[in-house]
Amino acid sequence: MKKYYLIFLSIFTLFSCSSNVDEAEVKKAQQFFESVFQDQVLDSPEFQASLGFKSNYDKWDDITWQKSKERSRRAADDLKFMKKNIDFDKIDEETKISYKLMEKRLQRTIDSDKFIFHGYMVTHRGGKHSSIPSFLINYHRMDEVQDVKDYISRLRNVEPLMDDLMEQLRLRQDVKKLAPAFVYPQAIKTSENIISGYPFEEVENQNVIYEDFMKKLNALDISDAEKLRYQSEVEAVLLTIVNFSYRKFIDFLKDQQTLSRQQSWGLEV
């Protein structure tokens, strides 16, 4: 008897929950979740590329603290809107899970604003400096000539990206949030490897970015003359802009490594 009572109670509870569901409210919640996702996509050229879109195909993500502040403010606005305009009691169980996950994600973004200069942007496992080649290899497709031009433009934009990275690290230095000293040797080595191989050196092995570019370029159905022109252009950009940006970054890391050691020894930085 008790068994049948529990079954009945479960069915009754499920029916009661289902009867409170307002499909219009569910639709409104799902549209809101979709709008937040779309904002995230529009905010990130790199995310766009990972999804297969070619908008902003020559750009990198904005990694400045100002952009982080902007994301936190938008998350606060989104959370306020969600709590005010979506009735949690009127959505189904699946949408409630999405609601809770969205609530946690937005709150985490809001909370991160308090620790904006506390995170390490360079670690022994990597950072923005190390992700540039892998991003180009994995996500920058070259299906037509415009994609070739955008690839080269993205390489040109490595310089302002690395300048932004150094500025963010410098700001962390100002508030004594330097990475541990053991992080720097690996970060320096990784950066040196990124500007190794041909055309940076007169060696047989090709640079990883150059090899990727040439492989994708040669797969295009364009004339040999066009391919030679883009090959010359990418070599020039690598040897000047990319090389200079990474060498400047390496020097910066070496300086921060010294400061990090001093900080760990309790010396004034």
PANU-982078 format. One record per residue (C-alpha): x, y, z; residue in three letters. Coordinates in steps of 0.05 Angstrom, whole numbers, plus 32768, in hexadecimal, padded with zeros to 4 digits. Each point is the difference from the previous one (the first is absolute). Layout:
<recs>
XYZALA...
</recs>
This chain:
<recs>
800080008000MET8038802F8012LYS80217FF17FBDLYS7FC280157FD9TYR7FF9803F802BTYR804780157FEFLEU7FF47FF47FB6ILE7FC080298003PHE802380378026LEU803880037FCCSER7FCE80047FC6ILE7FD880358024PHE803F8029800ETHR80177FFB7FB8LEU7FBB80137FE6PHE7FFC803A8030SER8044801A7FEACYS7FED7FF87FB6SER7FBE80238009SER8024803E801AASN802B80057FC2VAL7FF2803C7FD3ASP80187FF37FBAGLU8005804A7FF1ALA802D8008803DGLU802B7FC67FE9VAL8006801F7FBBLYS80138043801ELYS80367FE0802BALA801D7FDA7FC5GLN8001803F7FD6GLN802580248038PHE80347FC88006PHE800A80037FB5GLU8009804C8001SER80367FFA8036VAL80237FCB7FD6PHE7FFC802C7FC2GLN801D803B8027ASP803A7FD38015GLN800C7FEC7FB7VAL7FFD80487FE7LEU803180148037ASP80367FCF7FEASER801F7FFC7FBAPRO80247FC18016GLU7FBF7FDF8017PHE7FE080147FBEGLN80387FDD7FDAALA7FFB7FC2802CSER7FB77FFB7FEDLEU801180067FB6GLY7FED80497FF6PHE802E802E7FDALYS7FE88043801BSER803A80278020ASN802E7FCB7FE1TYR803D802D8005ASP7FF88010804ALYS80127FE38044TRP7FD780048041ASP8005803E802BASP80277FEB803EILE800380448022THR7FE6800D8047TRP7FCF80327FE3GLN7FE07FC97FD8LYS7FFC7FD4803ESER7FDD80388024LYS7FCF80077FC7GLU7FF07FB58003ARG7FF38004804ASER7FD0803B7FF8ARG7FDB7FDC7FC9ARG7FFC7FC1802AALA7FE280298039ALA7FCC801D7FD0ASP7FF07FBB7FE4ASP7FF87FE18045LEU7FD380398017LYS7FD57FF87FC1PHE7FFB7FB58009MET7FEA80038048LYS7FCE80377FF2LYS7FE17FE77FC0ASN80027FB48002ILE7FD37FDD8032ASP80287FC48019PHE7FC27FDD801AASP7FDF80007FBBLYS80387FDE7FD7ILE800B7FB67FF8ASP80357FD78023GLU803180007FC5GLU7FFB804B7FF9THR80088008804BLYS80437FDD7FFBILE801580307FC8SER7FE8803A802BTYR802A7FEA803CLYS803D7FF57FD4LEU7FF780457FE1MET7FF7801F8044GLU80417FE28019LYS802780137FC1ARG7FE880488002LEU800F8006804BGLN80457FE37FF5ARG800E80357FCBTHR7FE78036802FILE802A7FE7803AASP803E7FFD7FD5SER7FFF804B7FFAASP801980058048LYS803E7FD87FEEPHE800D801D7FBBILE804C8004800APHE80087FC1802AHIS80017FCB7FCAGLY80407FEA7FDETYR7FFD800E7FB5MET80407FD97FF5VAL800C7FBD8022THR80307FC57FF6HIS7FC87FDF7FD9ARG7FF580387FD0GLY7FDB80417FF4GLY7FEC802E7FC8LYS804780007FE6HIS7FFF7FB57FF5SER7FB97FFA7FE5SER800C802B7FC1ILE801E7FC87FD4PRO7FCF7FCB8016SER7FC5802F7FF4PHE801880107FB9LEU800C7FB67FF1ILE7FBE7FE7801CASN7FCF80377FF0TYR8018802E7FC8HIS7FE87FDD7FC2ARG801780187FBCMET7FCB7FF27FCCASP8009803E7FD5GLU802F803A7FF5VAL7FDF802C8034GLN80107FCC8035ASP804980047FECVAL7FFF804B8008LYS7FDD7FF98043ASP80347FCE8018TYR803880317FF0ILE7FD980398020SER7FF77FD6803FARG804C7FF78001LEU8007804B7FFAARG7FD18008803BASN802D7FD4802BVAL8026803F8012GLU7FC680278022PRO7FE97FBE8020LEU80447FF4801FMET800480498015ASP7FBE7FF78024ASP80197FC08021LEU803E8023801AMET7FD6803A801AGLU7FD37FD08026GLN803D7FDE801ELEU801D80438012ARG7FC180148024LEU80037FBF8028ARG804880118010GLN7FE98043801CASP7FD37FDD8032VAL80357FCB800FLYS7FDB7FC77FDELYS803B7FE47FD9LEU80007FB77FEBALA80307FD28027PRO804880027FE7ALA7FFC7FB87FE7PHE7FCC80147FCCVAL802E802C7FD7TYR80357FD07FE4PRO7FCA7FD67FDEGLN7FDA803E7FE7ALA8041801C7FE4ILE80127FBD7FDFLYS7FBB7FFB7FE1THR800580467FE4SER80447FF27FE3GLU7FE67FC17FDFASN7FC780277FDFILE8034802B7FDBILE802E7FC67FEESER80087FDB7FBEGLY7FFC801C7FB9TYR7FF8803A7FF0PRO801B80188043PHE803D7FD57FF7GLU80257FE47FC4GLU7FED7FB88011VAL7FDB7FC87FDEGLU7FC87FFB8034ASN7FC880317FF4GLN7FE2802D8035ASN7FBE7FE38019VAL7FD7803D7FEAILE802380067FBDTYR7FF67FB57FF3GLU7FB68005800FASP7FF8803D7FD4PHE80247FE17FC5MET7FDA7FBF8006LYS7FBE80247FFDLYS801880307FCALEU80187FC87FD2ASN7FBD7FDD8006ALA7FDC803C7FE0LEU7FEF80017FB7ASP802580417FEFILE803A80107FD2SER80497FF28013ASP800D804A7FF9ALA7FCB80108035GLU801B7FCA802ELYS8047801C7FF9LEU7FE680468011ARG7FDD7FE9803FTYR803B7FD58014GLN802E803C7FFBSER7FCF802A8027GLU7FF87FCF8039VAL804B7FF78005GLU8009804B8007ALA7FCA80058036VAL801E7FC68027LEU8046801B7FFCLEU7FED80468015THR7FC080078028ILE7FF97FBB801FVAL804B7FF9800DASN80058045801FPHE7FC17FF5802BSER80187FBF801DTYR80478018800CARG7FE5803C8025LYS7FD37FD18028PHE803B7FD28011ILE8028803B801AASP7FC380158029PHE7FF97FBB801ELEU804A7FFF8013LYS7FF780428025ASP7FC27FE68023GLN80247FC08013GLN803480298025THR7FCA80288023LEU7FDB7FC08012SER803F7FE48021ARG800980408027GLN7FB87FFE8016GLN80067FB88018SER803E80148028TRP7FD980388021GLY802580387FDDLEU7FDE80407FE9GLU7FE97FFA7FB8VAL
</recs>
